[in-house]
Amino acid sequence: MPKPQRAACDNPEGYDGLLETRIEVVEVHGEWSVHVVEEDEERIYAFVLESFALAFAEGQRMRLKLADIVRP
């Protein structure tokens, strides 16, 4: 059974219970997804076009007042 994200930390003593707020744009098998990590929750949005994914990610970045978007 998969562990929830909050339990997936290798160092629980240094873990404060919240995941780092971030926006990620990832391409997998020709589909683009935007991962919004905020307040210990991850939401994933799927897009067919990269331009739509990037526009959505930019809007989320502005909403969350983040410096950049992560593209692993």
Biotite code that builds the C-alpha atoms (Angstrom):
import biotite.structure as struc

atoms = struc.array([
    struc.Atom([0.000, 0.000, 0.000], chain_id="A", res_id=1, res_name="MET", atom_name="CA", element="C"),
    struc.Atom([1.490, 3.400, -0.963], chain_id="A", res_id=2, res_name="PRO", atom_name="CA", element="C"),
    struc.Atom([2.398, 5.791, 1.814], chain_id="A", res_id=3, res_name="LYS", atom_name="CA", element="C"),
    struc.Atom([0.722, 9.194, 1.910], chain_id="A", res_id=4, res_name="PRO", atom_name="CA", element="C"),
    struc.Atom([3.018, 12.085, 1.006], chain_id="A", res_id=5, res_name="GLN", atom_name="CA", element="C"),
    struc.Atom([3.221, 13.292, 4.576], chain_id="A", res_id=6, res_name="ARG", atom_name="CA", element="C"),
    struc.Atom([4.689, 9.884, 5.579], chain_id="A", res_id=7, res_name="ALA", atom_name="CA", element="C"),
    struc.Atom([7.160, 9.649, 2.700], chain_id="A", res_id=8, res_name="ALA", atom_name="CA", element="C"),
    struc.Atom([9.925, 11.623, 4.419], chain_id="A", res_id=9, res_name="CYS", atom_name="CA", element="C"),
    struc.Atom([13.271, 9.939, 5.120], chain_id="A", res_id=10, res_name="ASP", atom_name="CA", element="C"),
    struc.Atom([13.984, 12.217, 8.083], chain_id="A", res_id=11, res_name="ASN", atom_name="CA", element="C"),
    struc.Atom([10.831, 12.582, 10.177], chain_id="A", res_id=12, res_name="PRO", atom_name="CA", element="C"),
    struc.Atom([12.680, 14.515, 12.897], chain_id="A", res_id=13, res_name="GLU", atom_name="CA", element="C"),
    struc.Atom([13.461, 17.344, 10.461], chain_id="A", res_id=14, res_name="GLY", atom_name="CA", element="C"),
    struc.Atom([10.019, 17.210, 8.868], chain_id="A", res_id=15, res_name="TYR", atom_name="CA", element="C"),
    struc.Atom([7.631, 19.981, 9.928], chain_id="A", res_id=16, res_name="ASP", atom_name="CA", element="C"),
    struc.Atom([4.467, 18.410, 8.468], chain_id="A", res_id=17, res_name="GLY", atom_name="CA", element="C"),
    struc.Atom([4.206, 20.601, 5.369], chain_id="A", res_id=18, res_name="LEU", atom_name="CA", element="C"),
    struc.Atom([5.494, 20.025, 1.873], chain_id="A", res_id=19, res_name="LEU", atom_name="CA", element="C"),
    struc.Atom([7.292, 22.843, 0.079], chain_id="A", res_id=20, res_name="GLU", atom_name="CA", element="C"),
    struc.Atom([4.854, 24.947, -1.937], chain_id="A", res_id=21, res_name="THR", atom_name="CA", element="C"),
    struc.Atom([5.768, 24.648, -5.621], chain_id="A", res_id=22, res_name="ARG", atom_name="CA", element="C"),
    struc.Atom([4.482, 24.401, -9.181], chain_id="A", res_id=23, res_name="ILE", atom_name="CA", element="C"),
    struc.Atom([5.880, 21.700, -11.492], chain_id="A", res_id=24, res_name="GLU", atom_name="CA", element="C"),
    struc.Atom([5.299, 21.241, -15.221], chain_id="A", res_id=25, res_name="VAL", atom_name="CA", element="C"),
    struc.Atom([5.999, 17.716, -16.482], chain_id="A", res_id=26, res_name="VAL", atom_name="CA", element="C"),
    struc.Atom([5.636, 16.049, -19.901], chain_id="A", res_id=27, res_name="GLU", atom_name="CA", element="C"),
    struc.Atom([4.826, 12.327, -19.924], chain_id="A", res_id=28, res_name="VAL", atom_name="CA", element="C"),
    struc.Atom([3.881, 10.378, -23.060], chain_id="A", res_id=29, res_name="HIS", atom_name="CA", element="C"),
    struc.Atom([2.904, 13.492, -25.011], chain_id="A", res_id=30, res_name="GLY", atom_name="CA", element="C"),
    struc.Atom([0.642, 14.879, -22.291], chain_id="A", res_id=31, res_name="GLU", atom_name="CA", element="C"),
    struc.Atom([1.529, 17.830, -20.070], chain_id="A", res_id=32, res_name="TRP", atom_name="CA", element="C"),
    struc.Atom([0.684, 17.950, -16.402], chain_id="A", res_id=33, res_name="SER", atom_name="CA", element="C"),
    struc.Atom([0.912, 20.728, -13.844], chain_id="A", res_id=34, res_name="VAL", atom_name="CA", element="C"),
    struc.Atom([1.517, 19.664, -10.248], chain_id="A", res_id=35, res_name="HIS", atom_name="CA", element="C"),
    struc.Atom([0.438, 22.247, -7.685], chain_id="A", res_id=36, res_name="VAL", atom_name="CA", element="C"),
    struc.Atom([1.825, 21.469, -4.226], chain_id="A", res_id=37, res_name="VAL", atom_name="CA", element="C"),
    struc.Atom([0.317, 23.712, -1.579], chain_id="A", res_id=38, res_name="GLU", atom_name="CA", element="C"),
    struc.Atom([-0.329, 23.322, 2.143], chain_id="A", res_id=39, res_name="GLU", atom_name="CA", element="C"),
    struc.Atom([0.552, 19.606, 2.261], chain_id="A", res_id=40, res_name="ASP", atom_name="CA", element="C"),
    struc.Atom([-1.693, 18.792, -0.713], chain_id="A", res_id=41, res_name="GLU", atom_name="CA", element="C"),
    struc.Atom([-0.795, 17.999, -4.325], chain_id="A", res_id=42, res_name="GLU", atom_name="CA", element="C"),
    struc.Atom([-3.224, 18.599, -7.183], chain_id="A", res_id=43, res_name="ARG", atom_name="CA", element="C"),
    struc.Atom([-2.459, 17.462, -10.725], chain_id="A", res_id=44, res_name="ILE", atom_name="CA", element="C"),
    struc.Atom([-3.973, 19.033, -13.830], chain_id="A", res_id=45, res_name="TYR", atom_name="CA", element="C"),
    struc.Atom([-3.542, 17.435, -17.290], chain_id="A", res_id=46, res_name="ALA", atom_name="CA", element="C"),
    struc.Atom([-3.246, 19.310, -20.596], chain_id="A", res_id=47, res_name="PHE", atom_name="CA", element="C"),
    struc.Atom([-2.809, 18.206, -24.196], chain_id="A", res_id=48, res_name="VAL", atom_name="CA", element="C"),
    struc.Atom([-0.938, 21.363, -25.241], chain_id="A", res_id=49, res_name="LEU", atom_name="CA", element="C"),
    struc.Atom([2.249, 22.572, -23.568], chain_id="A", res_id=50, res_name="GLU", atom_name="CA", element="C"),
    struc.Atom([1.231, 26.205, -24.018], chain_id="A", res_id=51, res_name="SER", atom_name="CA", element="C"),
    struc.Atom([-1.986, 25.638, -22.035], chain_id="A", res_id=52, res_name="PHE", atom_name="CA", element="C"),
    struc.Atom([-0.084, 23.871, -19.251], chain_id="A", res_id=53, res_name="ALA", atom_name="CA", element="C"),
    struc.Atom([2.458, 26.696, -19.064], chain_id="A", res_id=54, res_name="LEU", atom_name="CA", element="C"),
    struc.Atom([-0.239, 29.380, -19.013], chain_id="A", res_id=55, res_name="ALA", atom_name="CA", element="C"),
    struc.Atom([-2.088, 27.581, -16.221], chain_id="A", res_id=56, res_name="PHE", atom_name="CA", element="C"),
    struc.Atom([1.156, 27.057, -14.279], chain_id="A", res_id=57, res_name="ALA", atom_name="CA", element="C"),
    struc.Atom([2.025, 30.751, -14.621], chain_id="A", res_id=58, res_name="GLU", atom_name="CA", element="C"),
    struc.Atom([-1.367, 31.725, -13.231], chain_id="A", res_id=59, res_name="GLY", atom_name="CA", element="C"),
    struc.Atom([-0.862, 29.386, -10.275], chain_id="A", res_id=60, res_name="GLN", atom_name="CA", element="C"),
    struc.Atom([2.659, 30.755, -9.747], chain_id="A", res_id=61, res_name="ARG", atom_name="CA", element="C"),
    struc.Atom([1.294, 34.299, -9.565], chain_id="A", res_id=62, res_name="MET", atom_name="CA", element="C"),
    struc.Atom([-1.542, 33.241, -7.243], chain_id="A", res_id=63, res_name="ARG", atom_name="CA", element="C"),
    struc.Atom([0.899, 31.570, -4.851], chain_id="A", res_id=64, res_name="LEU", atom_name="CA", element="C"),
    struc.Atom([3.478, 34.373, -5.236], chain_id="A", res_id=65, res_name="LYS", atom_name="CA", element="C"),
    struc.Atom([6.281, 31.966, -6.153], chain_id="A", res_id=66, res_name="LEU", atom_name="CA", element="C"),
    struc.Atom([9.515, 33.023, -7.866], chain_id="A", res_id=67, res_name="ALA", atom_name="CA", element="C"),
    struc.Atom([9.560, 30.273, -10.494], chain_id="A", res_id=68, res_name="ASP", atom_name="CA", element="C"),
    struc.Atom([8.049, 27.116, -11.963], chain_id="A", res_id=69, res_name="ILE", atom_name="CA", element="C"),
    struc.Atom([9.907, 23.801, -11.627], chain_id="A", res_id=70, res_name="VAL", atom_name="CA", element="C"),
    struc.Atom([10.505, 21.829, -14.831], chain_id="A", res_id=71, res_name="ARG", atom_name="CA", element="C"),
    struc.Atom([12.249, 18.595, -13.788], chain_id="A", res_id=72, res_name="PRO", atom_name="CA", element="C"),
])
